[in-house]
Amino acid sequence: MDFLLDHWDLLTTVLGAALTIYKVTRWGKAKSRGLVLVAEVIEALKEVDADQVKKAVADKQAAAPADVQAAIGDAVATVDPKKQTPTSTTVAIREVMRVIRKKVEEKNNASA
């Protein structure tokens, strides 16, 4: 018991590292399963329209486990900027730029 009390910080670090390795490994496996799922759909629908492929992937994704759904969503957001959720910094910068653009337009209209 004294060993545990003397080295609680070391034990906490080891447990934290083990948990991190577990989570990262699980996320990697989920991404792998998601990739396999998407590849299967694409192979099955080679000769069809892209919209049909998207619908088939969405249907399969809805039936997949939550970690696979998250991995596919993350992969889509990485590839397609339109699907990314903007960060609060991005939203703030866009808002500032919108206000500046509006002020410049008002100034130009007033001087014209």
VENDARA-V47214 format. One record per pair of residues at least 4 apart in sequence whose C-alpha atoms are under 8 Angstrom apart, sorted by sequence separation. I is the first residue (numbers start at 1). J is the second residue. D is the distance in Angstrom with one decimal. If there is no record, write none. Layout:
i=I j=J d=D
i=I j=J d=D
This chain:
i=1 j=5 d=6.4
i=2 j=6 d=5.9
i=3 j=7 d=6.0
i=4 j=8 d=5.5
i=7 j=11 d=6.3
i=8 j=12 d=6.0
i=9 j=13 d=6.2
i=10 j=14 d=6.2
i=11 j=15 d=6.1
i=12 j=16 d=6.0
i=13 j=17 d=6.1
i=14 j=18 d=6.1
i=15 j=19 d=6.1
i=16 j=20 d=6.2
i=17 j=21 d=6.2
i=18 j=22 d=6.2
i=19 j=23 d=6.2
i=20 j=24 d=6.1
i=21 j=25 d=6.0
i=22 j=26 d=6.1
i=23 j=27 d=6.1
i=24 j=28 d=6.1
i=25 j=29 d=6.2
i=26 j=30 d=6.2
i=27 j=31 d=6.2
i=28 j=32 d=6.2
i=29 j=33 d=6.2
i=30 j=34 d=6.1
i=31 j=35 d=6.1
i=32 j=36 d=6.3
i=33 j=37 d=6.1
i=34 j=38 d=6.2
i=35 j=39 d=6.0
i=36 j=40 d=6.1
i=37 j=41 d=6.5
i=38 j=42 d=6.2
i=39 j=43 d=6.0
i=40 j=44 d=6.2
i=41 j=45 d=6.2
i=42 j=46 d=5.8
i=48 j=52 d=6.7
i=49 j=53 d=6.6
i=50 j=54 d=6.2
i=51 j=55 d=6.2
i=52 j=56 d=6.1
i=53 j=57 d=6.1
i=54 j=58 d=6.1
i=55 j=59 d=6.1
i=56 j=60 d=6.2
i=57 j=61 d=5.9
i=58 j=62 d=6.1
i=59 j=63 d=6.8
i=60 j=64 d=6.4
i=64 j=68 d=6.1
i=65 j=69 d=6.3
i=66 j=70 d=6.2
i=67 j=71 d=6.2
i=68 j=72 d=6.2
i=69 j=73 d=6.1
i=70 j=74 d=6.0
i=71 j=75 d=6.2
i=72 j=76 d=6.1
i=73 j=77 d=6.1
i=74 j=78 d=6.1
i=75 j=79 d=6.3
i=76 j=80 d=5.8
i=77 j=81 d=6.0
i=80 j=84 d=7.1
i=86 j=90 d=5.9
i=87 j=91 d=6.3
i=88 j=92 d=6.1
i=89 j=93 d=6.2
i=90 j=94 d=6.1
i=91 j=95 d=6.1
i=92 j=96 d=6.2
i=93 j=97 d=6.1
i=94 j=98 d=6.1
i=95 j=99 d=6.3
i=96 j=100 d=6.2
i=97 j=101 d=6.0
i=98 j=102 d=6.1
i=99 j=103 d=6.2
i=100 j=104 d=6.2
i=101 j=105 d=6.2
i=102 j=106 d=6.1
i=103 j=107 d=6.1
i=104 j=108 d=6.1
i=105 j=109 d=6.1
i=106 j=110 d=6.1
i=107 j=111 d=6.2
i=108 j=112 d=6.1
i=48 j=53 d=7.2
i=64 j=69 d=6.2
i=77 j=82 d=7.5
i=86 j=91 d=6.4
i=77 j=83 d=5.0
i=78 j=84 d=7.3
i=4 j=11 d=7.7
i=45 j=52 d=8.0
i=61 j=68 d=7.7
i=62 j=69 d=7.2
i=76 j=83 d=7.0
i=77 j=84 d=4.7
i=45 j=53 d=6.4
i=61 j=69 d=5.8
i=77 j=85 d=8.0
i=42 j=53 d=6.5
i=61 j=72 d=7.7
i=41 j=53 d=7.0
i=41 j=56 d=6.7
i=41 j=57 d=6.3
i=38 j=57 d=6.1
i=37 j=57 d=7.8
i=37 j=60 d=7.4
i=37 j=61 d=8.0
i=34 j=68 d=5.3
i=33 j=68 d=6.6
i=34 j=69 d=7.3
i=30 j=67 d=5.8
i=31 j=68 d=6.3
i=34 j=71 d=6.5
i=35 j=72 d=7.5
i=30 j=68 d=4.8
i=34 j=72 d=5.7
i=27 j=67 d=7.2
i=31 j=71 d=5.0
i=30 j=71 d=6.2
i=31 j=72 d=6.8
i=27 j=71 d=7.3
